[in-house]
Structure formats: structure tokens, C-alpha cells
């Protein structure tokens, strides 16, 4: 278990005839939908998920089982076990079992991590102030603003996490929160009606609190169901859907190289590129070609619909929210345009031809399909690497400082098309800014490049006047 507390006696008790069938039913509630959707048996799950992930899933289901009452006599397995075998267990273990037996699973946002010791966890469903969780192993693996489904209980003067804990990425967390919000919406009417009929009408706040608790007491299986539905396709290696970009074009990687004409210099090229409004300069040798997707996306709606099989959208956006249509780079006496579709290659080439004119010679284009790119990547040996020098780290830090400082005064799509500095002037805008900062920080810490992952974004919270929300 995550707490290191031994409840093996209780686990063994669940195998007894009077509890085994109920446990199997509860476990199936948690995994049945995922197994049926992907044609799996429960025995397949350890192999498919991996032992570690399976045990986390199993722990979520078992801790839910501990809260269930037997229909024949209304007794829980915890009460039954402690009544008949409690004399075998130390007092702290008995108290932990009892705490689990009355706990609920919720979704928590992680912050202020002390590796090997603890982290803060904010309940995203019930709200309230974050609590300090004493936890050794998970605190070494979690990143700021990760979201985890878990049970939090009081034990021996500490707040600890149960053994069943699942990490939800941003998409899965959003899906779970939407499902829970819908369940609460339906239940709130019933809660109000019951209270009114009993002559004790509830305030809005009390109704929300009671509804959230009731829903959480009865919906642990929703957490595991959403997690499995989101996680299984990845680990099963299912056939990848058709890849398209945000315009609906099939993904084809195009590299178009424009050799410099005789006598052309880098400064002349830079001067021309800087005249194009849609070319956002990232450095002296690199530009992002930015623009908007089709009209539906311009208003923040869905990307272009693609006829035929379900498609996976492959797109890149800047931190400011603009869609990246391609990149322009100065490399070894040439200007190189890279795009992810033939249509974008044609559009980008037309822009460059008009922009650069006689500074460059006719281009050559190399085309690579997704399958070819994957095959090449699979056969390529990793480049030797080592820890970056202090000078390299400092260069990266200064570049990121400059980039993010400029971003604070730039319209950001996630903030409704206004700059972060403008957004924090209103209460609603401030909420969006906090969510945006959390997103940036979480993605930064999960970057495989250690130099980028270690970049400290805390100054942005201070700059925008919301350091108290960074918890």
C-alpha cells in the first residue's frame, strides 16, 4: 500500500466464501467496462497495464470494496474482520482500516512537492484548501499540478493517501470532472427535495457539499472507468487513427530548402523574414510561421471535421495560443521551410517566394510520410548526450526569461485572446491565468530535456500578482 501499512490480513479475509463473490462483483464494476470495450479478460490486465499500474487500479477497487455494506446484514468487511480478527492487528493498523472504510475517492491537484516526504493536494471536486499529504514514494514521482484519483485519510496524526492512486492527464481529468459535475447536477435536485420534505431545507453551499459527498461515496468506479478507457488504447498499441493537422490535411512532413543566391548574406535574409507579420521570430536563425486554423477554430471551436475514419489531430501551438503552421530556419547557407502537409508547403512556399525573391535560388523539397518518419526514428541510434554546461543552461534560462516576459503582454488563446497582464485585472480572468500558469508549469516539469524541465516559472506568478494561488 502507498502508506506502507500492512493490511494483508484484511485482503486475505476478502477471499473467504462470505465475501469473495461481493469482492468479485465490485472489482468487475471497476474494470468491466474497460475489459468489454477492448475485449480483455480480467486476467489480462496485469500483463497489459504492467504490474505497477494494475496494482494501483486493483487498490482503487479494493478500497471501494471496503466501504460497501453486505446486503444480507448491512455489515462491511472492515467491521467483520476487526470484530473477528482485530485482536491480531496493531491499533494503528485497525484505525487505518476503519478510516479507509469510511473514505471517498476524489480527484486531487498536486503542488508544493517535497520529494520523499509530502505534497499538497487540493480536492478538485469538493473544493476547499489544499492539505499536506505525508507520502514517500509518490512524492518522488509526481510533478507540480499533476492530478491524481485517490483516497485521503487521517492516520496517526497525519494525512495520508490510500494504496489505490491513479494519475490522470489533462484530457482524462477534464473528462472525469465533467462526468462528476453531471452526476452532482442530477443528484442535487434529489438532495434538495429530500431536505425540503424533511422540513430542513438546505442552503446552496450546504446542498453542494452534501451532493458532492454523496456522489463521491457512490462513484469510485467512475474514476477507474474513465482512467481505463483513456489509458488502455495507449498500452494496447491499437491501430493509430488517421493523422491530420488542424486544417484537416493528411500529415506529410515536407522540408523545402532554398539555397542562398550568390552574394546573399544572413542579415539580408533576416531583414526580409522580419517583414512578414505571420513569421514570429524565436531567434536569429528560427521563425515560427503562425496563423489561424479554418474559421471554426478561430472562435475557439472544434478543428475542421474530417470525412471518413476518426482522425487524430496533430497540431502545435505557442504558449500564446497561436497555431504553428510551419517553421523557417537559416541553416548552412539556406532557408529551410518545414511543414506537416502538402497544402501548408504550398502556402508557405508562396509566402517565402514573395518575401525572399532573388535572395534565394529555386527550392528543393523532401517529402516523408508518417510511416517513413516512424521507421527512420526506430532505426536511428540515439545521439550521445551529457549534462549541459553552466553556460548552456544560462543561455537557455535567459532565452526562456525573455520569451515568457514577452508572453505576459501578448494575447493568449487560453485566456480568451487577452494578455496575462490584462486578464488578471478581473476575477474571472485571474482564474484563467492561474489555470494557464499551472498548465505551463506542469508541461515544463514533464519535459524530457532536464534543462527545460528545471526552469523555474515561479517569477511569473509573482509578476502577475497571484503567488498565493501557487499551492
C-alpha positions as a Python dict, from the first residue, in 0.01 Angstrom:
ca = {
    (1, 'X'): (0, 0, 0),
    (2, 'X'): (114, 360, -57),
    (3, 'X'): (133, 424, 316),
    (4, 'X'): (344, 116, 387),
    (5, 'X'): (76, -12, 627),
    (6, 'X'): (21, -387, 616),
    (7, 'X'): (-343, -478, 557),
    (8, 'X'): (-266, -822, 415),
    (9, 'X'): (-491, -984, 678),
    (10, 'X'): (-789, -784, 551),
    (11, 'X'): (-701, -866, 189),
    (12, 'X'): (-688, -1236, 273),
    (13, 'X'): (-1022, -1207, 457),
    (14, 'X'): (-1182, -1089, 132),
    (15, 'X'): (-1111, -1432, -17),
    (16, 'X'): (-1343, -1606, 228),
    (17, 'X'): (-1662, -1750, 86),
    (18, 'X'): (-1888, -1497, 258),
    (19, 'X'): (-1702, -1203, 94),
    (20, 'X'): (-1540, -1340, -225),
    (21, 'X'): (-1845, -1306, -451),
    (22, 'X'): (-1914, -949, -338),
    (23, 'X'): (-1549, -855, -396),
    (24, 'X'): (-1556, -1004, -747),
    (25, 'X'): (-1870, -802, -826),
    (26, 'X'): (-1712, -478, -704),
    (27, 'X'): (-1391, -544, -897),
    (28, 'X'): (-1590, -606, -1214),
    (29, 'X'): (-1775, -276, -1163),
    (30, 'X'): (-1438, -104, -1183),
    (31, 'X'): (-1284, -290, -1477),
    (32, 'X'): (-1579, -446, -1661),
    (33, 'X'): (-1646, -159, -1898),
    (34, 'X'): (-1279, -136, -1999),
    (35, 'X'): (-1245, -511, -2041),
    (36, 'X'): (-1556, -535, -2256),
    (37, 'X'): (-1465, -232, -2467),
    (38, 'X'): (-1121, -375, -2551),
    (39, 'X'): (-1209, -747, -2545),
    (40, 'X'): (-996, -831, -2242),
    (41, 'X'): (-1033, -1075, -1954),
    (42, 'X'): (-956, -952, -1604),
    (43, 'X'): (-660, -1192, -1603),
    (44, 'X'): (-514, -997, -1896),
    (45, 'X'): (-494, -670, -1706),
    (46, 'X'): (-164, -725, -1516),
    (47, 'X'): (12, -806, -1844),
    (48, 'X'): (-148, -526, -2043),
    (49, 'X'): (-121, -249, -1782),
    (50, 'X'): (201, -361, -1619),
    (51, 'X'): (221, -480, -1260),
    (52, 'X'): (259, -134, -1106),
    (53, 'X'): (-38, 24, -1283),
    (54, 'X'): (-251, -284, -1228),
    (55, 'X'): (-185, -281, -854),
    (56, 'X'): (-284, 86, -838),
    (57, 'X'): (-606, 1, -1022),
    (58, 'X'): (-664, -304, -801),
    (59, 'X'): (-607, -89, -492),
    (60, 'X'): (-873, 162, -604),
    (61, 'X'): (-1126, -118, -647),
    (62, 'X'): (-1036, -289, -318),
    (63, 'X'): (-1058, 32, -116),
    (64, 'X'): (-1400, 93, -268),
    (65, 'X'): (-1496, -260, -163),
    (66, 'X'): (-1401, -176, 195),
    (67, 'X'): (-1672, 93, 203),
    (68, 'X'): (-1951, -137, 75),
    (69, 'X'): (-2214, -295, 300),
    (70, 'X'): (-2328, -655, 262),
    (71, 'X'): (-2694, -670, 156),
    (72, 'X'): (-2776, -959, 392),
    (73, 'X'): (-2689, -779, 717),
    (74, 'X'): (-2556, -431, 625),
    (75, 'X'): (-2208, -516, 755),
    (76, 'X'): (-1883, -406, 591),
    (77, 'X'): (-1582, -632, 554),
    (78, 'X'): (-1379, -397, 775),
    (79, 'X'): (-1628, -430, 1062),
    (80, 'X'): (-1648, -806, 1014),
    (81, 'X'): (-1273, -854, 1006),
    (82, 'X'): (-1199, -633, 1307),
    (83, 'X'): (-1477, -797, 1508),
    (84, 'X'): (-1341, -1146, 1446),
    (85, 'X'): (-967, -1091, 1397),
    (86, 'X'): (-897, -737, 1522),
    (87, 'X'): (-702, -876, 1816),
    (88, 'X'): (-426, -971, 1570),
    (89, 'X'): (-374, -620, 1441),
    (90, 'X'): (-186, -327, 1600),
    (91, 'X'): (-405, -32, 1699),
    (92, 'X'): (-266, 199, 1424),
    (93, 'X'): (-347, -59, 1156),
    (94, 'X'): (-702, -101, 1287),
    (95, 'X'): (-755, 272, 1282),
    (96, 'X'): (-623, 292, 926),
    (97, 'X'): (-862, 17, 814),
    (98, 'X'): (-1154, 197, 979),
    (99, 'X'): (-1054, 525, 812),
    (100, 'X'): (-1043, 359, 470),
    (101, 'X'): (-1383, 204, 537),
    (102, 'X'): (-1545, 549, 562),
    (103, 'X'): (-1333, 726, 296),
    (104, 'X'): (-1424, 851, -51),
    (105, 'X'): (-1219, 870, -368),
    (106, 'X'): (-1171, 1216, -519),
    (107, 'X'): (-954, 1396, -773),
    (108, 'X'): (-665, 1595, -626),
    (109, 'X'): (-431, 1854, -776),
    (110, 'X'): (-72, 1820, -657),
    (111, 'X'): (157, 2110, -562),
    (112, 'X'): (445, 2208, -329),
    (113, 'X'): (614, 1867, -352),
    (114, 'X'): (883, 1771, -103),
    (115, 'X'): (1036, 1461, -268),
    (116, 'X'): (1040, 1162, -38),
    (117, 'X'): (826, 1335, 224),
    (118, 'X'): (500, 1501, 122),
    (119, 'X'): (296, 1718, -113),
    (120, 'X'): (-6, 1945, -104),
    (121, 'X'): (-330, 1810, -251),
    (122, 'X'): (-632, 2021, -344),
    (123, 'X'): (-968, 1845, -385),
    (124, 'X'): (-1091, 1949, -730),
    (125, 'X'): (-1440, 1809, -675),
    (126, 'X'): (-1526, 1924, -323),
    (127, 'X'): (-1303, 2233, -320),
    (128, 'X'): (-1152, 2379, -4),
    (129, 'X'): (-793, 2446, 97),
    (130, 'X'): (-517, 2202, -3),
    (131, 'X'): (-399, 1953, 260),
    (132, 'X'): (-47, 1827, 328),
    (133, 'X'): (-17, 1456, 239),
    (134, 'X'): (261, 1256, 403),
    (135, 'X'): (384, 1020, 130),
    (136, 'X'): (726, 884, 39),
    (137, 'X'): (719, 705, -295),
    (138, 'X'): (458, 904, -488),
    (139, 'X'): (614, 1236, -382),
    (140, 'X'): (927, 1132, -573),
    (141, 'X'): (739, 1068, -897),
    (142, 'X'): (468, 1333, -906),
    (143, 'X'): (512, 1670, -1079),
    (144, 'X'): (355, 2006, -981),
    (145, 'X'): (-9, 2032, -1087),
    (146, 'X'): (-45, 1659, -1163),
    (147, 'X'): (-394, 1529, -1097),
    (148, 'X'): (-447, 1204, -908),
    (149, 'X'): (-752, 999, -816),
    (150, 'X'): (-704, 872, -460),
    (151, 'X'): (-842, 840, -107),
    (152, 'X'): (-706, 1071, 161),
    (153, 'X'): (-744, 969, 526),
    (154, 'X'): (-625, 1073, 871),
    (155, 'X'): (-389, 825, 1031),
    (156, 'X'): (-175, 857, 1345),
    (157, 'X'): (-192, 1235, 1340),
    (158, 'X'): (-102, 1257, 970),
    (159, 'X'): (-296, 1289, 649),
    (160, 'X'): (-203, 1003, 420),
    (161, 'X'): (-304, 863, 84),
    (162, 'X'): (-453, 517, 34),
    (163, 'X'): (-287, 248, -173),
    (164, 'X'): (-503, 293, -481),
    (165, 'X'): (-395, 605, -673),
    (166, 'X'): (-425, 680, -1045),
    (167, 'X'): (-259, 970, -1230),
    (168, 'X'): (-492, 1146, -1476),
    (169, 'X'): (-351, 1352, -1761),
    (170, 'X'): (-520, 1679, -1854),
    (171, 'X'): (-766, 1524, -2101),
    (172, 'X'): (-867, 1239, -1870),
    (173, 'X'): (-903, 1474, -1573),
    (174, 'X'): (-1128, 1707, -1773),
    (175, 'X'): (-1342, 1413, -1879),
    (176, 'X'): (-1370, 1289, -1522),
    (177, 'X'): (-1459, 1632, -1383),
    (178, 'X'): (-1728, 1673, -1649),
    (179, 'X'): (-1878, 1335, -1559),
    (180, 'X'): (-1875, 1414, -1188),
    (181, 'X'): (-2030, 1758, -1247),
    (182, 'X'): (-2315, 1597, -1438),
    (183, 'X'): (-2372, 1340, -1161),
    (184, 'X'): (-2378, 1616, -899),
    (185, 'X'): (-2620, 1822, -1106),
    (186, 'X'): (-2864, 1532, -1117),
    (187, 'X'): (-2820, 1441, -751),
    (188, 'X'): (-2852, 1797, -619),
    (189, 'X'): (-3220, 1814, -711),
    (190, 'X'): (-3285, 1494, -517),
    (191, 'X'): (-3086, 1614, -214),
    (192, 'X'): (-3281, 1941, -204),
    (193, 'X'): (-3613, 1758, -235),
    (194, 'X'): (-3531, 1517, 48),
    (195, 'X'): (-3420, 1802, 275),
    (196, 'X'): (-3728, 2006, 193),
    (197, 'X'): (-3962, 1712, 256),
    (198, 'X'): (-3792, 1661, 592),
    (199, 'X'): (-3860, 2025, 681),
    (200, 'X'): (-3488, 2114, 678),
    (201, 'X'): (-3419, 2300, 352),
    (202, 'X'): (-3051, 2338, 264),
    (203, 'X'): (-2860, 2649, 162),
    (204, 'X'): (-2686, 2644, -176),
    (205, 'X'): (-2348, 2581, -14),
    (206, 'X'): (-2480, 2302, 209),
    (207, 'X'): (-2659, 2140, -85),
    (208, 'X'): (-2341, 2146, -294),
    (209, 'X'): (-2133, 1998, -11),
    (210, 'X'): (-2385, 1723, 66),
    (211, 'X'): (-2429, 1638, -301),
    (212, 'X'): (-2056, 1615, -367),
    (213, 'X'): (-2010, 1379, -74),
    (214, 'X'): (-2300, 1155, -174),
    (215, 'X'): (-2178, 1134, -533),
    (216, 'X'): (-1822, 1052, -427),
    (217, 'X'): (-1944, 784, -188),
    (218, 'X'): (-2106, 601, -479),
    (219, 'X'): (-1889, 665, -782),
    (220, 'X'): (-1534, 535, -727),
    (221, 'X'): (-1596, 310, -1027),
    (222, 'X'): (-1633, 621, -1246),
    (223, 'X'): (-1271, 715, -1168),
    (224, 'X'): (-1132, 377, -1270),
    (225, 'X'): (-1365, 353, -1569),
    (226, 'X'): (-1253, 689, -1713),
    (227, 'X'): (-888, 610, -1641),
    (228, 'X'): (-903, 268, -1809),
    (229, 'X'): (-1089, 399, -2112),
    (230, 'X'): (-823, 667, -2153),
    (231, 'X'): (-518, 450, -2074),
    (232, 'X'): (-591, 115, -2239),
    (233, 'X'): (-575, 228, -2604),
    (234, 'X'): (-222, 356, -2545),
    (235, 'X'): (-82, 43, -2385),
    (236, 'X'): (-261, -194, -2623),
    (237, 'X'): (-93, -33, -2924),
    (238, 'X'): (-422, -16, -3108),
    (239, 'X'): (-416, 87, -3472),
    (240, 'X'): (-345, 455, -3485),
    (241, 'X'): (-626, 665, -3632),
    (242, 'X'): (-567, 872, -3939),
    (243, 'X'): (-333, 1162, -3863),
    (244, 'X'): (-435, 1506, -3988),
    (245, 'X'): (-336, 1860, -3899),
    (246, 'X'): (-568, 2131, -3769),
    (247, 'X'): (-670, 2221, -4125),
    (248, 'X'): (-782, 1864, -4193),
    (249, 'X'): (-485, 1789, -4423),
    (250, 'X'): (-323, 1445, -4419),
    (251, 'X'): (8, 1455, -4231),
    (252, 'X'): (304, 1458, -4468),
    (253, 'X'): (634, 1602, -4346),
    (254, 'X'): (775, 1845, -4603),
    (255, 'X'): (1121, 2002, -4588),
    (256, 'X'): (1174, 2271, -4852),
    (257, 'X'): (1529, 2404, -4886),
    (258, 'X'): (1604, 2741, -5053),
    (259, 'X'): (1981, 2780, -5123),
    (260, 'X'): (2105, 3138, -5097),
    (261, 'X'): (2176, 3316, -5421),
    (262, 'X'): (2533, 3428, -5484),
    (263, 'X'): (2625, 3722, -5264),
    (264, 'X'): (2334, 3677, -5023),
    (265, 'X'): (2411, 3713, -4653),
    (266, 'X'): (2226, 3603, -4339),
    (267, 'X'): (2139, 3959, -4234),
    (268, 'X'): (1961, 4026, -4563),
    (269, 'X'): (1757, 3707, -4516),
    (270, 'X'): (1667, 3806, -4160),
    (271, 'X'): (1557, 4150, -4271),
    (272, 'X'): (1317, 4005, -4528),
    (273, 'X'): (1174, 3744, -4291),
    (274, 'X'): (1112, 4007, -4025),
    (275, 'X'): (883, 4194, -4264),
    (276, 'X'): (628, 3909, -4273),
    (277, 'X'): (372, 3953, -3989),
    (278, 'X'): (297, 3580, -3974),
    (279, 'X'): (662, 3487, -3914),
    (280, 'X'): (725, 3504, -3538),
    (281, 'X'): (1097, 3529, -3468),
    (282, 'X'): (1218, 3295, -3194),
    (283, 'X'): (1591, 3351, -3253),
    (284, 'X'): (1829, 3493, -3515),
    (285, 'X'): (1800, 3168, -3711),
    (286, 'X'): (1449, 3038, -3633),
    (287, 'X'): (1094, 3161, -3703),
    (288, 'X'): (753, 3011, -3631),
    (289, 'X'): (503, 3054, -3913),
    (290, 'X'): (185, 3126, -3721),
    (291, 'X'): (-173, 3162, -3827),
    (292, 'X'): (-526, 3051, -3768),
    (293, 'X'): (-694, 2724, -3846),
    (294, 'X'): (-1017, 2736, -4050),
    (295, 'X'): (-1297, 2964, -3933),
    (296, 'X'): (-1446, 2716, -3684),
    (297, 'X'): (-1128, 2720, -3482),
    (298, 'X'): (-1089, 3096, -3492),
    (299, 'X'): (-1368, 3128, -3241),
    (300, 'X'): (-1224, 2863, -3015),
    (301, 'X'): (-1441, 2586, -3157),
    (302, 'X'): (-1355, 2241, -3284),
    (303, 'X'): (-1095, 2188, -3557),
    (304, 'X'): (-1201, 2113, -3912),
    (305, 'X'): (-1409, 1796, -3936),
    (306, 'X'): (-1251, 1524, -4147),
    (307, 'X'): (-1459, 1289, -4360),
    (308, 'X'): (-1408, 917, -4322),
    (309, 'X'): (-1248, 731, -4023),
    (310, 'X'): (-1198, 901, -3689),
    (311, 'X'): (-890, 1120, -3716),
    (312, 'X'): (-628, 1225, -3462),
    (313, 'X'): (-537, 1593, -3480),
    (314, 'X'): (-164, 1667, -3484),
    (315, 'X'): (-101, 2034, -3415),
    (316, 'X'): (140, 2265, -3238),
    (317, 'X'): (56, 2590, -3064),
    (318, 'X'): (270, 2854, -2899),
    (319, 'X'): (224, 2941, -2531),
    (320, 'X'): (31, 3244, -2654),
    (321, 'X'): (-224, 3019, -2825),
    (322, 'X'): (-135, 3080, -3191),
    (323, 'X'): (-135, 2780, -3420),
    (324, 'X'): (206, 2694, -3567),
    (325, 'X'): (168, 2625, -3940),
    (326, 'X'): (538, 2559, -4002),
    (327, 'X'): (892, 2667, -3922),
    (328, 'X'): (1154, 2867, -4111),
    (329, 'X'): (1519, 2819, -4026),
    (330, 'X'): (1852, 2952, -4153),
    (331, 'X'): (2084, 2652, -4190),
    (332, 'X'): (2418, 2627, -4373),
    (333, 'X'): (2362, 2884, -4646),
    (334, 'X'): (1997, 2802, -4699),
    (335, 'X'): (1650, 2892, -4578),
    (336, 'X'): (1459, 2579, -4478),
    (337, 'X'): (1079, 2563, -4453),
    (338, 'X'): (927, 2266, -4267),
    (339, 'X'): (554, 2191, -4270),
    (340, 'X'): (334, 1892, -4193),
    (341, 'X'): (120, 1885, -4508),
    (342, 'X'): (146, 1945, -4881),
    (343, 'X'): (-114, 2221, -4862),
    (344, 'X'): (84, 2410, -4600),
    (345, 'X'): (402, 2355, -4801),
    (346, 'X'): (241, 2527, -5099),
    (347, 'X'): (114, 2818, -4888),
    (348, 'X'): (445, 2861, -4709),
    (349, 'X'): (642, 2842, -5032),
    (350, 'X'): (428, 3115, -5183),
    (351, 'X'): (496, 3339, -4881),
    (352, 'X'): (871, 3275, -4894),
    (353, 'X'): (891, 3327, -5270),
    (354, 'X'): (728, 3668, -5235),
    (355, 'X'): (933, 3754, -4927),
    (356, 'X'): (1281, 3642, -5034),
    (357, 'X'): (1263, 3700, -5410),
    (358, 'X'): (1605, 3691, -5575),
    (359, 'X'): (1790, 3636, -5246),
    (360, 'X'): (1744, 3260, -5292),
    (361, 'X'): (1765, 3004, -5572),
    (362, 'X'): (1481, 2763, -5671),
    (363, 'X'): (1395, 2525, -5385),
    (364, 'X'): (1413, 2151, -5347),
    (365, 'X'): (1150, 1967, -5138),
    (366, 'X'): (1190, 1640, -4949),
    (367, 'X'): (867, 1461, -4854),
    (368, 'X'): (832, 1200, -4580),
    (369, 'X'): (520, 1008, -4477),
    (370, 'X'): (432, 934, -4116),
    (371, 'X'): (524, 568, -4167),
    (372, 'X'): (863, 660, -4314),
    (373, 'X'): (933, 901, -4027),
    (374, 'X'): (846, 636, -3768),
    (375, 'X'): (1064, 375, -3942),
    (376, 'X'): (1356, 618, -3960),
    (377, 'X'): (1316, 711, -3594),
    (378, 'X'): (1304, 346, -3490),
    (379, 'X'): (1630, 270, -3671),
    (380, 'X'): (1820, 578, -3558),
    (381, 'X'): (2069, 543, -3274),
    (382, 'X'): (2024, 799, -3000),
    (383, 'X'): (2271, 1084, -3018),
    (384, 'X'): (2532, 1087, -2745),
    (385, 'X'): (2443, 1328, -2473),
    (386, 'X'): (2581, 1456, -2149),
    (387, 'X'): (2491, 1710, -1886),
    (388, 'X'): (2473, 2065, -2028),
    (389, 'X'): (2741, 2310, -1931),
    (390, 'X'): (2666, 2600, -1698),
    (391, 'X'): (2697, 2834, -1995),
    (392, 'X'): (2440, 2634, -2194),
    (393, 'X'): (2199, 2630, -1901),
    (394, 'X'): (2237, 3006, -1860),
    (395, 'X'): (2169, 3066, -2230),
    (396, 'X'): (1851, 2857, -2213),
    (397, 'X'): (1738, 3032, -1894),
    (398, 'X'): (1787, 3378, -2043),
    (399, 'X'): (1605, 3277, -2362),
    (400, 'X'): (1310, 3143, -2164),
    (401, 'X'): (1306, 3451, -1942),
    (402, 'X'): (1283, 3673, -2248),
    (403, 'X'): (1022, 3453, -2415),
    (404, 'X'): (791, 3434, -2115),
    (405, 'X'): (834, 3801, -2026),
    (406, 'X'): (718, 3891, -2377),
    (407, 'X'): (430, 3642, -2341),
    (408, 'X'): (292, 3831, -2039),
    (409, 'X'): (195, 4117, -2272),
    (410, 'X'): (82, 3900, -2563),
    (411, 'X'): (-277, 3783, -2630),
    (412, 'X'): (-317, 3420, -2521),
    (413, 'X'): (-588, 3195, -2661),
    (414, 'X'): (-637, 3010, -2330),
    (415, 'X'): (-716, 3347, -2173),
    (416, 'X'): (-980, 3441, -2426),
    (417, 'X'): (-745, 3630, -2655),
    (418, 'X'): (-616, 3881, -2398),
    (419, 'X'): (-272, 3909, -2243),
    (420, 'X'): (-197, 3760, -1899),
    (421, 'X'): (-142, 4109, -1753),
    (422, 'X'): (-482, 4221, -1881),
    (423, 'X'): (-658, 3901, -1774),
    (424, 'X'): (-558, 3923, -1406),
    (425, 'X'): (-746, 4251, -1371),
    (426, 'X'): (-1077, 4064, -1337),
    (427, 'X'): (-1174, 3781, -1102),
    (428, 'X'): (-1275, 3552, -1388),
    (429, 'X'): (-961, 3637, -1582),
    (430, 'X'): (-746, 3569, -1279),
    (431, 'X'): (-890, 3216, -1256),
    (432, 'X'): (-797, 3158, -1620),
    (433, 'X'): (-445, 3293, -1562),
    (434, 'X'): (-392, 3056, -1268),
    (435, 'X'): (-508, 2760, -1480),
    (436, 'X'): (-276, 2874, -1762),
    (437, 'X'): (23, 2903, -1529),
    (438, 'X'): (-45, 2558, -1384),
    (439, 'X'): (-59, 2415, -1735),
    (440, 'X'): (272, 2579, -1832),
    (441, 'X'): (443, 2461, -1514),
    (442, 'X'): (317, 2102, -1538),
    (443, 'X'): (424, 2073, -1903),
    (444, 'X'): (761, 2227, -1822),
    (445, 'X'): (834, 1980, -1542),
    (446, 'X'): (739, 1688, -1767),
    (447, 'X'): (976, 1796, -2046),
    (448, 'X'): (1232, 1519, -2116),
    (449, 'X'): (1501, 1786, -2153),
    (450, 'X'): (1633, 1834, -1799),
    (451, 'X'): (1742, 2191, -1867),
    (452, 'X'): (1391, 2290, -1973),
    (453, 'X'): (1227, 2079, -1701),
    (454, 'X'): (1425, 2257, -1431),
    (455, 'X'): (1329, 2608, -1542),
    (456, 'X'): (1165, 2794, -1254),
    (457, 'X'): (839, 2965, -1352),
    (458, 'X'): (764, 3098, -1003),
    (459, 'X'): (861, 3453, -1104),
    (460, 'X'): (563, 3465, -1342),
    (461, 'X'): (323, 3404, -1054),
    (462, 'X'): (485, 3693, -867),
    (463, 'X'): (484, 3916, -1174),
    (464, 'X'): (113, 3859, -1230),
    (465, 'X'): (26, 3909, -863),
    (466, 'X'): (-103, 3556, -791),
    (467, 'X'): (175, 3389, -586),
    (468, 'X'): (-80, 3295, -317),
    (469, 'X'): (-260, 3074, -571),
    (470, 'X'): (51, 2861, -635),
    (471, 'X'): (-46, 2587, -393),
}
